[in-house]
């Protein structure tokens, strides 16, 4: 085990980390920070969410910034506004004890663009952005990325599966030049490999954490057989058995998420939904309530759950198994974060047993059947 000092992190940053309770580097931080501090290189990091990636790329970026220069020197792209806000917050906290101020600005959709334009007119060293909103700002000529030294693609696979492929290609073209690209992804689908081939140096340094286990090892995977009719009752029985635990319940469709939420509310549970038709204001409200624990459970669709990072979630329930394999990785990865343990439980109909075997084989995990 190394310390942050041994990795080469400056003392003033370490003071900020300590205050956040981050004392020992995680595996991805151990493998990434020294490489990025010592080399000017393109970089590929294969790591799940919840492994400490933000500090792994954030600290090297902050070390690179020249605060006396008023230009944007780094750009971090992330799939959702929640993640963008989170990264900005983390970077801000890391720099708390740094003598020369480093300015980080976040830009994302769902908020008035004028206010973001105004903020960007102040000195900004690092921009954290969702791809769609960044394209808007580039087209309006409101953000100058000509001097960026580093471009980070965080959760690259999620950005692609959310339909940002064209935006990413445009941003990569637009910022090409003397910059380094650092790409972080939980999975490596073909589209990511194409981006690596097209936009990154052949000598890019590769680092992976738990590459053999695509899914966090601290998660126990279980399934329970049920029928369509009994499924909701079974979920209710499960929640009643664990009155102090918090978790997320995944549904495949928006309508499914709304129905289940209403049924659980009628049973007296503190629950809210997160789905694609909601206004951004409603989404933020549900997320806030979940984070500050005024609601205990969140019922969510796959795309809506992107970027949820809530500590101490005991479980993830699958009202139905997801259609896409990587969604199972993303779903189950919402529990057992930051070294904790958790479990992922799927409510399956008898014919879905085959799907369970497929997921086991593809992801190299083991499900156990339970009944209650």
Residue pairs with C-beta under 8 A, 6 or more apart in sequence:
1 24
1 25
1 30
2 25
2 30
3 24
3 25
4 13
4 14
4 17
4 25
4 29
4 33
5 11
5 14
7 25
7 29
7 30
7 33
7 34
7 37
8 33
8 34
8 37
8 38
9 17
9 33
9 37
9 59
9 63
10 63
12 97
12 98
12 99
13 59
13 62
13 63
13 94
13 95
13 97
13 98
15 96
15 97
16 93
16 94
16 95
16 96
16 97
16 98
17 23
17 55
17 94
19 93
19 96
20 93
20 94
22 52
22 55
25 33
25 52
25 55
26 51
26 52
26 55
26 56
26 339
27 51
27 209
27 210
28 45
28 47
28 51
28 52
28 53
28 56
28 207
28 209
29 52
29 55
29 56
29 59
31 207
31 209
32 43
32 45
32 56
32 57
32 60
32 207
33 55
33 56
33 59
33 60
35 41
35 43
35 205
35 207
36 43
36 56
36 57
36 60
36 182
37 59
37 60
37 63
39 205
40 180
41 180
41 201
41 203
41 204
41 205
42 180
42 181
42 182
42 200
42 201
42 203
42 204
42 205
43 180
43 181
43 182
43 183
43 204
43 205
43 206
43 207
44 182
44 183
44 185
44 196
44 200
44 204
44 205
44 206
44 207
45 53
45 56
45 57
45 182
45 183
45 184
45 185
45 207
45 208
45 209
46 184
46 185
46 186
46 188
46 206
46 207
46 208
46 209
46 211
47 53
47 56
47 184
47 186
47 208
47 209
47 210
48 186
48 209
48 210
48 214
48 215
48 216
48 329
48 333
49 155
49 186
49 309
49 330
49 333
49 337
50 216
50 309
50 333
50 336
50 337
50 338
51 209
51 216
52 338
53 154
53 184
54 86
54 87
54 90
54 91
54 154
55 90
55 94
56 184
57 76
57 152
57 154
57 182
57 184
58 87
58 90
58 91
58 94
59 94
61 74
61 76
61 91
61 126
61 150
61 152
62 91
62 94
62 95
62 98
62 102
62 126
64 73
64 74
64 149
64 150
65 73
65 74
65 102
65 125
65 126
66 73
67 100
67 101
67 102
67 125
68 100
69 125
69 147
70 123
71 125
71 144
71 146
71 147
72 124
72 125
72 126
72 127
72 143
72 144
72 145
72 147
72 148
73 125
73 126
73 147
73 148
73 149
73 150
74 125
74 126
74 127
74 148
74 149
74 150
74 151
74 152
75 126
75 127
75 129
75 134
75 145
75 148
75 150
75 151
75 152
75 171
75 175
76 87
76 126
76 127
76 128
76 129
76 151
76 152
76 154
77 129
77 130
77 131
77 134
77 151
77 152
77 153
77 154
77 159
77 168
77 171
78 84
78 87
78 128
78 129
78 130
78 154
78 155
78 159
78 307
79 130
79 131
79 154
79 155
79 158
79 159
79 162
79 164
79 306
79 307
80 108
80 130
80 158
80 162
80 306
80 307
81 108
81 109
81 110
81 111
81 130
81 280
81 307
82 287
82 306
82 307
82 308
82 309
83 154
83 155
83 306
83 307
83 309
84 106
84 107
84 108
84 128
84 129
84 130
85 106
85 108
86 307
86 309
87 106
87 128
87 154
88 104
88 105
88 106
88 128
91 102
91 104
91 126
91 128
92 104
95 101
95 102
95 104
102 125
102 126
103 122
103 123
103 124
103 125
103 126
104 124
104 125
104 126
104 127
104 128
105 116
105 119
105 120
105 122
105 124
105 126
105 127
105 128
106 127
106 128
106 129
107 116
107 120
107 127
107 128
107 129
107 130
107 133
107 134
107 137
107 143
108 129
108 130
108 133
109 130
109 132
109 133
109 280
110 280
111 280
113 133
113 136
113 137
113 140
116 133
116 137
117 137
117 140
117 142
120 127
120 137
120 142
120 143
127 134
127 143
127 145
129 137
131 159
131 164
131 167
131 168
131 171
132 164
132 167
134 143
134 167
134 171
135 167
135 170
135 171
137 143
138 145
138 171
138 174
145 174
145 175
146 177
148 175
148 179
149 178
149 179
149 180
150 179
150 180
150 181
150 182
151 171
151 172
151 175
151 179
151 180
151 181
151 182
152 181
152 182
152 183
152 184
153 159
153 168
153 181
153 182
153 183
153 184
153 185
153 195
154 184
155 184
155 185
155 186
155 306
155 307
156 168
156 183
156 184
156 185
156 192
156 195
157 185
157 186
157 187
157 188
157 189
157 192
157 326
158 186
158 306
158 307
158 330
159 168
160 168
160 189
160 191
160 192
161 324
161 326
162 303
162 306
165 191
168 195
169 195
172 181
172 195
172 198
172 199
176 199
181 199
181 200
181 204
183 192
183 195
183 196
183 200
185 192
186 214
186 326
186 329
186 330
186 333
187 214
187 326
187 329
189 326
196 204
210 216
210 217
212 364
213 364
213 365
214 329
214 363
214 364
215 221
215 328
215 329
215 332
215 333
215 363
215 364
215 365
216 332
216 333
216 336
216 337
218 336
218 339
218 340
218 341
218 342
219 332
219 333
219 335
219 336
219 341
219 342
219 343
219 344
220 341
220 342
220 343
220 344
220 368
221 332
221 343
221 344
221 346
221 365
221 366
221 367
221 368
222 343
222 344
222 345
222 346
222 367
222 368
222 369
222 370
223 345
223 346
223 347
223 348
223 356
223 367
223 368
223 369
223 370
224 234
224 345
224 346
224 347
224 348
224 369
224 370
224 371
224 372
225 348
225 349
225 350
225 353
225 369
225 371
226 234
226 347
226 348
226 349
227 349
228 349
231 319
231 347
232 260
232 263
234 347
234 372
235 249
235 260
235 264
235 317
235 319
235 347
236 264
236 267
236 269
237 372
238 317
238 345
238 372
239 264
239 269
239 297
241 372
242 314
242 315
245 314
245 315
246 293
246 296
246 297
246 310
246 312
246 313
246 314
247 297
247 298
247 313
247 314
247 315
247 316
247 317
247 335
248 297
248 298
248 299
248 300
248 305
248 308
248 313
248 316
248 317
248 331
248 334
248 335
249 260
249 297
249 298
249 299
249 300
249 316
249 317
249 318
249 319
250 299
250 300
250 301
250 302
250 305
250 316
250 317
250 318
250 319
250 320
250 322
250 331
251 257
251 260
251 299
251 300
251 301
251 319
251 320
252 301
252 302
252 319
252 320
252 322
252 323
253 301
254 275
254 276
254 277
254 301
256 301
256 319
256 320
257 273
257 274
257 275
257 299
257 300
257 301
257 304
258 273
258 275
260 273
260 299
260 319
261 271
261 272
261 273
261 299
264 271
264 297
264 299
265 271
269 296
269 297
270 294
270 295
270 296
270 297
271 295
271 296
271 297
271 298
271 299
272 286
272 289
272 290
272 295
272 297
272 298
272 299
273 286
273 298
273 299
273 300
274 283
274 286
274 287
274 298
274 299
274 300
274 301
274 304
274 305
274 308
275 300
275 301
275 304
276 301
276 303
276 304
278 286
278 304
283 304
286 295
286 298
287 308
289 295
290 298
290 310
291 310
298 305
298 308
299 319
300 308
302 322
302 324
302 327
302 330
302 331
305 330
305 331
305 334
306 330
308 334
309 337
310 334
311 337
311 338
311 340
312 340
313 334
313 335
313 337
313 342
314 335
314 342
314 343
315 335
315 342
315 343
315 344
315 345
316 331
316 332
316 334
316 335
316 342
316 343
316 344
316 345
317 344
317 345
317 346
317 347
318 328
318 331
318 344
318 345
318 346
318 347
319 347
320 347
321 328
321 346
321 348
321 352
321 355
321 356
321 359
322 328
322 331
325 358
325 359
325 362
325 363
328 359
328 363
329 363
331 344
332 344
335 342
335 343
335 344
336 342
345 370
346 352
346 356
346 367
348 355
348 356
356 367
359 365
359 367
360 366
360 367
